[in-house]
Amino acid sequence: MNHSIYKNFSLAILMVGSLSLFSCGGSSGGDEEEFEFRSSDLTNKYWYANPYRNQNFTTDDALLVYKFNGNGDLVRQDYSGRRDDSDAGNWNLSYDNTLTIDDKTTGNVREYTIDKSSTSNHLFLKSSLGNWDFYSDFDELEDLTADASIVKEVVLSNGSFGSKYRYEFEVEGEFVEQAKVILKSTSFDLVEASNADGKIVWKLSENDAKNYYDTFEGAELAKFYVKMNTGEEYKLEDNIENTDIESLNIEAVAIEHGTGTGPLSVSAEWKAIDNENAFYYVQILNSNKDENNPLVTSNWQPEQNSSDGTQSITLSETNAGDFGLSLGEVFYVKVVAFLYEDGINPYQGDIHDYNKQAKSMYIRSGGEW
């Protein structure tokens, strides 16, 4: 859905940069003095406003998402990771179509007049600061997500193995045409890749992904620029949390695989890291160690609580050739330990790739297929 009105924000809004503005839908008709916007037109759905202005890191113009609960509670959604802040503030709709928003995440209390042109899926808000449009039917945003995480990888450097840090970013959405990540000091264009489900995602190029850092820099805000095939442009935000992760014990990583002409399998074994909240998975990579297009990815698993701390996963072909490897071809195995963002409980269904905060990994040769 292409709402070109987003491009016409007033100068007052651009100057103020308030994030406590939003829009919703209502009923319309009759003379202005007879118009009344009902609370039922406002509640029980998400409303989206797009104040996008440019690709600068300092510009406060990320996609704004609100939900108005029937009890007057305001919910603000971190859209990149689809996480709701149910304590974001309060809202009130008075008889004269005045919508008051107390957004405690910004410290702003604002009053807006709901224009009579508003409908059940479009809220047109007017105030002395300028006018805002919110919509509730953004089809192109339904599957859009963005995630930023830190990776601690064991790599060979100057003849010896050691742990280094690097970023990992992932944008997913059916209608994405272009994606970029914007950090405080730099930015990277993202490229098309494949995730574990074979879906198109946007990630760092293989070259950009190998920009290593010797130390963990702590918490950081990442901003994502996304252009859709409709021409609409959005900015999303995601936090890299101030949580480091232990390195994998590479000496404990062992890989075995079957040989022959029939369906083959690969078994990986390693030591769990010292974190009971860690989860694990393994991937099989091609001879180029192409992490952006893994051949196969296992399901995730929690710590197995073995007596010696051993973890293991076996990946098996159902039919010969399922993994896309030819007999004698070199392949690699990537072992990953990861932590979810604070507050995420995977046992309650929160198992999304866009809610990971830190990874520890090691890639080693699996030999010849």
C-alpha positions as CSV (number, residue, x, y, z in Angstrom):
1,M,0.0,0.0,0.0
2,N,1.6,3.3,-1.1
3,H,0.5,6.1,1.1
4,S,2.3,9.0,-0.6
5,I,0.9,11.5,2.0
6,Y,3.8,10.4,4.1
7,K,6.0,12.5,2.0
8,N,4.1,15.7,2.9
9,F,4.8,16.2,6.6
10,S,4.7,19.8,7.7
11,L,7.8,21.7,8.6
12,A,6.6,21.9,12.2
13,I,6.6,18.2,12.6
14,L,10.1,17.9,11.1
15,M,11.3,20.6,13.4
16,V,9.8,19.0,16.5
17,G,10.7,15.4,15.7
18,S,8.1,14.2,18.3
19,L,7.6,10.4,18.4
20,S,4.4,10.7,20.3
21,L,2.3,11.2,17.2
22,F,0.2,8.5,15.6
23,S,-2.9,7.8,13.7
24,C,-5.9,5.5,13.6
25,G,-9.2,5.1,11.9
26,G,-12.7,6.2,12.7
27,S,-16.2,6.9,11.3
28,S,-16.9,10.0,9.2
29,G,-19.8,11.8,7.7
30,G,-22.1,14.8,8.4
31,D,-21.1,18.3,9.3
32,E,-17.9,18.8,11.3
33,E,-19.8,19.7,14.5
34,E,-21.7,16.4,14.2
35,F,-18.6,14.3,13.6
36,E,-17.7,11.9,16.4
37,F,-14.8,9.4,16.3
38,R,-15.6,6.3,18.3
39,S,-13.2,4.6,20.6
40,S,-14.2,1.3,19.1
41,D,-12.7,2.5,15.8
42,L,-9.4,3.1,17.5
43,T,-8.8,0.1,19.7
44,N,-7.6,-3.5,19.2
45,K,-5.3,-2.9,16.2
46,Y,-1.9,-1.5,15.4
47,W,-1.5,1.9,13.8
48,Y,1.5,2.8,11.7
49,A,3.0,6.2,11.0
50,N,6.0,6.7,8.7
51,P,7.9,9.9,9.5
52,Y,10.9,8.8,7.3
53,R,13.1,11.7,6.1
54,N,16.6,10.5,5.2
55,Q,19.3,8.0,5.8
56,N,21.1,10.0,8.5
57,F,21.8,8.2,11.8
58,T,20.9,11.3,13.8
59,T,17.5,11.7,12.2
60,D,14.7,10.6,14.6
61,D,12.3,9.2,12.0
62,A,11.9,5.5,12.7
63,L,8.5,3.8,11.9
64,L,6.1,4.5,14.8
65,V,3.6,1.8,15.9
66,Y,1.0,2.2,18.5
67,K,-1.9,0.1,19.8
68,F,-4.7,1.6,22.0
69,N,-6.0,-0.8,24.5
70,G,-9.6,-0.5,25.6
71,N,-8.7,0.3,29.2
72,G,-6.8,3.4,28.2
73,D,-3.3,1.8,28.2
74,L,-1.0,2.8,25.4
75,V,1.2,0.1,23.7
76,R,4.2,1.0,21.7
77,Q,5.8,-1.6,19.5
78,D,9.5,-2.0,18.7
79,Y,8.6,-2.9,15.2
80,S,11.9,-4.3,14.1
81,G,11.6,-7.2,16.5
82,R,7.8,-7.1,17.0
83,R,8.1,-6.5,20.7
84,D,5.3,-4.6,22.6
85,D,5.9,-2.2,25.4
86,S,2.6,-2.5,27.3
87,D,3.6,0.2,29.7
88,A,4.3,2.9,27.2
89,G,1.7,5.3,28.6
90,N,-1.9,6.2,28.4
91,W,-4.4,7.6,25.9
92,N,-7.8,9.3,26.1
93,L,-10.5,10.2,23.5
94,S,-12.9,13.0,24.5
95,Y,-16.3,13.8,23.2
96,D,-15.0,16.6,21.0
97,N,-12.7,14.2,19.0
98,T,-9.6,15.3,21.0
99,L,-7.1,12.5,21.3
100,T,-4.6,12.9,24.1
101,I,-1.5,10.7,24.1
102,D,0.8,10.4,27.1
103,D,3.8,8.5,25.7
104,K,6.1,7.9,28.6
105,T,8.8,6.5,26.3
106,T,9.4,10.0,25.0
107,G,8.1,12.0,28.0
108,N,5.6,13.8,25.8
109,V,1.9,14.5,26.3
110,R,0.2,15.7,23.2
111,E,-3.3,16.6,22.1
112,Y,-4.6,16.1,18.6
113,T,-7.9,16.8,16.9
114,I,-9.1,13.8,14.8
115,D,-10.2,15.2,11.5
116,K,-13.5,14.2,10.1
117,S,-11.8,12.7,7.0
118,S,-10.6,9.9,9.3
119,T,-11.9,6.4,8.7
120,S,-11.7,2.9,10.3
121,N,-8.2,2.4,8.8
122,H,-6.9,5.9,8.5
123,L,-6.4,8.4,11.3
124,F,-5.7,12.0,10.3
125,L,-4.5,14.0,13.3
126,K,-4.2,17.7,13.5
127,S,-2.4,19.9,16.0
128,S,-0.5,23.2,16.2
129,L,2.6,21.2,15.6
130,G,1.4,19.9,12.3
131,N,-0.7,17.0,10.8
132,W,0.0,13.3,11.0
133,D,-1.4,10.3,9.2
134,F,-1.6,6.8,10.7
135,Y,-2.8,3.7,8.9
136,S,-3.9,0.2,10.1
137,D,-3.7,-1.7,6.8
138,F,0.0,-1.8,5.8
139,D,0.1,-5.1,3.8
140,E,3.7,-4.4,2.8
141,L,4.8,-4.3,6.5
142,E,3.1,-7.5,7.6
143,D,6.3,-9.6,7.4
144,L,9.0,-6.9,7.6
145,T,11.5,-7.4,10.4
146,A,15.1,-6.3,11.1
147,D,17.6,-7.7,13.6
148,A,21.1,-6.5,14.8
149,S,23.3,-8.8,16.8
150,I,27.0,-9.2,17.8
151,V,29.0,-12.3,16.8
152,K,32.0,-13.7,18.7
153,E,33.8,-15.9,16.2
154,V,36.9,-18.1,16.7
155,V,39.1,-17.4,13.7
156,L,42.7,-18.1,12.6
157,S,44.7,-14.9,12.8
158,N,48.5,-14.7,12.5
159,G,48.9,-18.4,12.7
160,S,46.9,-18.9,15.9
161,F,43.2,-19.2,16.8
162,G,41.5,-16.4,18.8
163,S,38.1,-14.8,19.3
164,K,37.1,-11.6,17.4
165,Y,33.8,-9.7,17.2
166,R,31.8,-8.8,14.2
167,Y,28.3,-7.5,13.4
168,E,25.4,-9.5,12.0
169,F,22.3,-7.9,10.5
170,E,19.3,-9.4,8.8
171,V,16.3,-7.7,7.2
172,E,13.4,-9.8,6.0
173,G,10.2,-8.9,4.1
174,E,8.5,-10.0,0.9
175,F,8.4,-6.5,-0.6
176,V,11.9,-5.3,0.2
177,E,13.8,-4.0,-2.7
178,Q,16.8,-2.4,-1.0
179,A,18.2,-2.5,2.6
180,K,21.0,-0.7,4.4
181,V,22.2,-0.7,8.0
182,I,23.2,2.6,9.5
183,L,25.5,2.8,12.5
184,K,26.7,5.8,14.4
185,S,30.1,5.8,12.6
186,T,29.5,3.9,9.4
187,S,26.9,2.2,7.2
188,F,26.6,-0.9,5.0
189,D,24.5,-1.8,2.0
190,L,22.9,-5.2,2.6
191,V,22.7,-7.9,-0.1
192,E,20.2,-10.6,-0.8
193,A,20.8,-13.9,0.9
194,S,18.9,-17.0,2.1
195,N,17.9,-17.8,5.7
196,A,17.4,-21.3,7.2
197,D,13.9,-21.6,5.7
198,G,15.1,-20.7,2.2
199,K,13.5,-17.3,2.3
200,I,15.1,-14.2,0.9
201,V,16.8,-12.0,3.5
202,W,19.1,-9.0,3.4
203,K,22.4,-9.4,5.1
204,L,26.0,-8.0,5.1
205,S,28.0,-9.1,2.1
206,E,30.6,-11.8,2.8
207,N,33.4,-9.2,2.6
208,D,31.6,-6.7,5.0
209,A,30.8,-9.5,7.4
210,K,34.5,-10.1,7.9
211,N,35.2,-6.7,9.4
212,Y,36.4,-8.0,12.8
213,Y,36.9,-6.1,16.1
214,D,39.2,-7.1,18.9
215,T,37.0,-5.9,21.8
216,F,33.3,-5.9,22.6
217,E,32.0,-2.3,22.3
218,G,28.9,-2.8,24.4
219,A,25.4,-1.6,23.7
220,E,24.8,0.1,20.3
221,L,21.8,1.3,18.3
222,A,21.5,0.1,14.7
223,K,19.2,1.8,12.3
224,F,17.9,0.1,9.1
225,Y,16.9,1.9,5.9
226,V,14.4,-0.2,3.8
227,K,13.0,0.6,0.4
228,M,10.0,-1.4,-0.7
229,N,9.0,-2.3,-4.2
230,T,6.1,0.2,-3.9
231,G,8.7,3.0,-3.6
232,E,7.9,3.6,0.1
233,E,10.9,4.1,2.3
234,Y,11.1,3.3,6.0
235,K,13.6,3.4,8.9
236,L,13.6,0.8,11.6
237,E,15.7,0.6,14.8
238,D,17.2,-2.3,16.8
239,N,19.4,-2.4,19.8
240,I,22.6,-4.4,20.2
241,E,22.4,-5.2,23.9
242,N,25.3,-4.8,26.4
243,T,25.7,-8.6,26.7
244,D,28.9,-10.4,25.8
245,I,29.0,-14.1,25.1
246,E,31.6,-16.8,25.8
247,S,33.7,-18.3,23.0
248,L,33.1,-21.8,21.9
249,N,35.8,-24.3,22.9
250,I,37.1,-25.2,19.5
251,E,39.2,-28.1,20.8
252,A,36.0,-29.8,21.7
253,V,34.4,-29.5,18.3
254,A,34.3,-32.8,16.5
255,I,32.7,-33.5,13.1
256,E,31.9,-36.9,11.6
257,H,30.0,-37.8,8.4
258,G,29.1,-41.0,6.6
259,T,30.5,-42.0,3.3
260,G,29.2,-43.8,0.3
261,T,26.7,-43.1,-2.5
262,G,23.4,-43.3,-0.6
263,P,21.9,-40.6,1.7
264,L,24.6,-39.3,4.0
265,S,24.7,-37.6,7.4
266,V,26.8,-35.2,9.4
267,S,27.2,-35.3,13.2
268,A,28.6,-32.4,15.2
269,E,29.7,-32.5,18.8
270,W,31.0,-29.6,21.0
271,K,31.0,-28.3,24.6
272,A,28.2,-26.1,25.9
273,I,29.3,-22.6,26.8
274,D,28.9,-21.5,30.4
275,N,25.5,-19.9,30.1
276,E,22.3,-21.8,30.9
277,N,20.3,-19.5,28.7
278,A,22.2,-20.4,25.5
279,F,20.8,-22.3,22.6
280,Y,22.6,-24.1,19.7
281,Y,22.3,-25.0,16.1
282,V,24.6,-26.2,13.3
283,Q,24.8,-25.4,9.6
284,I,26.4,-27.1,6.6
285,L,28.2,-24.7,4.3
286,N,29.6,-25.2,0.8
287,S,33.2,-25.2,-0.2
288,N,33.3,-21.4,-0.2
289,K,32.0,-21.3,3.4
290,D,29.1,-19.1,2.2
291,E,27.3,-18.2,5.4
292,N,24.7,-16.1,3.5
293,N,23.4,-19.2,1.7
294,P,23.7,-22.3,4.0
295,L,23.1,-25.7,2.5
296,V,21.2,-26.9,5.5
297,T,20.4,-25.6,9.1
298,S,19.5,-27.8,12.1
299,N,16.7,-27.0,14.5
300,W,17.8,-25.1,17.6
301,Q,18.2,-26.9,20.9
302,P,18.8,-25.9,24.5
303,E,21.6,-27.1,26.7
304,Q,21.5,-30.9,26.8
305,N,22.7,-31.2,30.4
306,S,25.1,-34.1,29.8
307,S,27.5,-35.0,32.5
308,D,30.5,-33.6,30.6
309,G,28.7,-30.7,29.0
310,T,28.7,-32.2,25.6
311,Q,26.2,-31.0,22.9
312,S,25.5,-32.9,19.7
313,I,23.4,-32.6,16.6
314,T,23.1,-34.9,13.6
315,L,21.9,-33.8,10.2
316,S,20.8,-36.6,7.8
317,E,19.7,-36.6,4.2
318,T,16.4,-38.3,3.4
319,N,17.5,-38.9,-0.2
320,A,21.0,-38.8,-1.6
321,G,21.9,-35.2,-2.8
322,D,19.4,-33.5,-0.5
323,F,22.2,-31.3,1.0
324,G,23.4,-30.2,-2.5
325,L,26.8,-31.7,-2.1
326,S,28.5,-33.9,-4.7
327,L,30.7,-36.9,-3.8
328,G,34.2,-35.7,-3.0
329,E,33.2,-32.1,-2.6
330,V,34.7,-30.2,0.4
331,F,32.2,-28.8,2.9
332,Y,32.2,-26.9,6.2
333,V,30.3,-27.1,9.4
334,K,29.3,-24.0,11.4
335,V,28.5,-24.5,15.1
336,V,26.6,-21.7,16.8
337,A,25.7,-20.8,20.4
338,F,23.3,-17.9,20.7
339,L,21.4,-15.8,23.3
340,Y,18.0,-14.3,22.8
341,E,17.2,-10.7,23.7
342,D,16.3,-10.0,27.3
343,G,12.7,-10.9,28.0
344,I,12.3,-13.4,25.2
345,N,11.1,-16.9,26.2
346,P,11.5,-19.4,23.4
347,Y,9.4,-21.9,25.3
348,Q,6.5,-19.6,24.8
349,G,6.9,-19.4,21.1
350,D,9.4,-16.6,20.9
351,I,11.8,-18.4,18.7
352,H,12.3,-15.8,16.0
353,D,15.6,-15.1,14.2
354,Y,14.9,-11.4,14.7
355,N,15.1,-11.6,18.5
356,K,18.7,-12.9,18.8
357,Q,21.2,-10.6,20.6
358,A,24.5,-12.4,20.6
359,K,26.1,-15.4,18.9
360,S,29.3,-17.4,19.5
361,M,30.5,-19.5,16.5
362,Y,33.2,-21.5,14.9
363,I,33.5,-22.8,11.4
364,R,35.6,-25.9,10.6
365,S,36.1,-28.2,7.7
366,G,33.9,-31.3,7.5
367,G,36.2,-32.9,5.1
368,E,35.1,-34.3,1.7
369,W,31.5,-35.4,1.1
